[in-house]
Amino acid sequence: MQRSVTHTDFVLERRFKASPARVFHAWADPDAKRRWSDCHAETGATEYSLDFRTGGQETYRATLADGTRMTVDKTFLEIVPDARIIFAYAMTANGRSLSASLVTVEFHADGDGTRLLLTEQLAYLDGHEDRDERRRGTEEGLDRLELDLQEGLPKA
């Protein structure tokens, strides 16, 4: 197999009608995070854990409808309550490494709400590339986060 790495990035900006503390809590609380962040919501996770602290891990395992076994392993590099989360993650499908990413999520007070800025820097491995899908999946997760916040996520 020919080994290769290609790089790309994307930036998403969203405004939520909730305080930075409430939006941040949705990333920090395992039950809340699992409700909105599953990138393959149609199948659901077969394994999920969240240790939300600097140096902590988040793991996600799922089997997709076509039988593909997906894994996502995250490490939290920096957590500043109500302000910033930085994490790195690796993604595999059926044991094949697909990508490694660095993600920065910023929470900014914006009037009576929060402006969230998410930047993902990706390294795609050995010919894999799904930037549009990855971006769309992240956008769908943020859409579910907005709905979850509207439905009354407990205040942090």
N, C-alpha and C positions, 0 to 999 in steps of 0.2 A: 504494500500500500504506500502510495506517495503521501508524505506528511506535509501539511501546509497549515498556515494560520492567516486569516484575514480579519481585519478590524473594522468596526463601525460603531456608531452610537445613535442614540435618539434622546430627545427631551420631551417630556409631557408636562403640561401645566394645567392645574385644575383649581377651581374655587369651590369651597364647601361652605354651607351655611351652618357651621359649627366651629367652636373655638379650637385653636391649635391643640389644647390639652385633650379635647374630645377626639380629634382626628388622630393625634399621636396614640391615644389609648387604643384605638382600633387596630393599630400596628403592633402594640405591645401585649395585648390580651389574647391568649391562645384561642379561646372560643370565638371572639370577635374576628380575629384574623382568619381563622378557618372558614367562617361564614362567607367572607367576601373575596378571599385571595386565591382560591383554588383555580389554577389556570386551565384545568380541564373539568369544569363543573359538571359536565354531563356524565362523567364516570365516577368522580369522587376519589378521595385518597384511600389507599389501603393501609397506609401508615403516615402519621403526622405527629411531629413534636416541635415545640418551640421553647427554647431557653433564652429569653429575651434579656440579654445583658451583654456588655462588651466582652468579646471572646466566646459568647454563647453560640449555640448552633440551632438551626432550623432544618428539619428534614421532612421531605415529602416523597412519598412513593405512590404510584398509581399504575393501574393497568388500563390502558385505553380500550375502546370498543373493538379496535382491530387486533388486540392482543399485545400491542407494544407496551413494554414495561418502562415507565419513565421514573427517573430519580432526579431530585433537586436537593443539593446539600449546600446550605448557607452558613457563613460565619459572620457574626456581627463585629465589625472593626471599630465602630464608634457609635455611641448612643448619647445624645444630648437631649434630655427630656423636653418635650414640647417644641423642639427646634430642629433636630437633625438625626438621621439614621444613615450610617454607611455600612454596607455589607457586600461581601463577595459571594458568588455562588457558581457552582458547576452543575451542568445538566448532562444526563446520559439517557440514551434510549437503547434498550436491550443490551446494556453493558458497554455500548460505544460512546465515548466522550464526544459531545456535540459542541459545547461551548463553555467558556468561563467569562464571568461578568463582574464588573464593579458597579454598584448602584448607590447613588446618593439621593436621599429623600429629604427635602427641606420643607419646614412648616413655618409660614409667615403669617402673622396676624394681618388681617385685611378687613378693616371696618368691623362688622359683626360676625365675620367668618374667618376662613383660613385660605390662603393661597398655597397650594402644594406644588412644589417643583421637583420632578423626578428625572434624574439623568442616569441613563444606563450606557456603559461603555462595554462593548462585547468583543471577545476574541472567538471567532468561529474556527473550528478545528477540522482539518482533513476533508475539505470540500463541503461541509455542511453550511447552510446559510438559510435563515428564516426570519430576517429582520422584520419584514412586514407582518408576519404571523406573531412574532414576539411582541412587537409594538401593539398590535391589535389585542392580543391576550392581556397585556398590561392595561390597556385602555378599558377592556371589559371588566377587569378586576376593579379598577377605579370607579367604573359605573356602578358595580355592586356595592362598593364602599359607600358611595353617595346614597344609594337606596337604604343601606343598613343604618347610616347616620340619620336619615329621614324617619326611619321606623323607631327611633328612640334609643339608640345605643346608650347604655348607662353613662352618666357623666363621670369623667375621671376626677 
